Amino acid sequence: MWTVYENPKDYPGKYVARRWLVEPKPEATSLAIIEDTLEGVRAKLPSGLYWLDRQKDDDPAIVEVWL
């Protein structure tokens, strides 16, 4: 799973996609894509993923999720 963030605290002014492992429990990995634009991040995500919009209870920095 890749979670895309806009303007996260560790990369202000950037878009960041972070890879998460879902099983056995959600855990962030060290893999990240850092770009100036959302389109730049999307262009570097692996192909074949499915887009999910952010949920109302998500952290405000989360833009979307790709599975």
Secondary structure, DSSP 4 states (H G I P E B T S, - for coil): -EEEEES-TTSTT-EEEEEEE-SSS-EEEEEEEEESSHHHHHHHSPTT--EEEPPTTS-TTEEEEE-
